Amino acid sequence: MKSLTILTATLLSAGAALADVSYDHMEVGQPGTAAEVDRTIAVRMYETEAGEYLYDPRDLAITAGETIQFDIVNEGENPHEFLLDTLAKNAQHMKLMAEFPEMEHDEPNGVKLEPGAKGSIIWTFANTGSFEFACLMPGHYEAGMSSPVTVNAPIALPDATLAEAVFTKGTIKKIDEKAGKVTIIHEELVDLEMPAMTMVFVLGDASMFAQLEVGKEIEFTAARANGKLTVTALR
């Protein structure tokens, strides 16, 4: 009888802990469908000789409303996870996994992969803000396995403002669609009082990627938005 009481108390404790973790992912968005995918980001999970557990790419910039297909591969020698959520919820979840390392979850915003395995997640980012994807297996986050995800509001100049905007000439040097960034060799940015140089920008609207190719000469406007230099219009 005493053993049954201890077992019951243990199960109730585990259930309470699980109940404390919210799996409402609406803050970051919701699952998407293949028909909605705007772009695909290939993500590697791997380990280094120095003992780091890492993702490639890292520090992604995404536009609110985008649907991203993450194609994930585990190139490491250990199982790893990809779990997309807010920093607070991932921290809460990581604490629970430390208490119950054997737990397995089946959530649309995450996938666990054995060495050599591949998986995909399609996700629509509904809200702006700072999020992350991370591996919450014990010790993995601490070894470096997390990546910031910044979701920016779409930026579009009103027609009247666009007519008055100062466009700057530039040449596309590099396109990193995975990270949502483009490198431009540009002339002076008059509106920002920035001299001619080569700079990395995020795009105010992900649909702009369709207009870009390396070596192409463009005219664009830029602004500071969400703490980043952002291309607001192209022509």
Secondary structure, DSSP 8 states (H G I E B T S, - for coil): -HHHHHHHHHHHHHHHHHHHS----TTT-EE--GGG--EEEEEEEEE-TTS-EEEES-SEEEETT-EEEEEEEE-SSS-EEEEEE-HHHHHHHHHHHHH-TT-----TTEEEE-TT-EEEEEEE--S-EEEEEE--STTTTTTT-EEEEEEE------HHHHHH---EEEEEEEEETTTTEEEEEE--BGGGTB-SEEEEEEESSGGGGGG--TT-EEEEEEEEETTEEEEEEE-
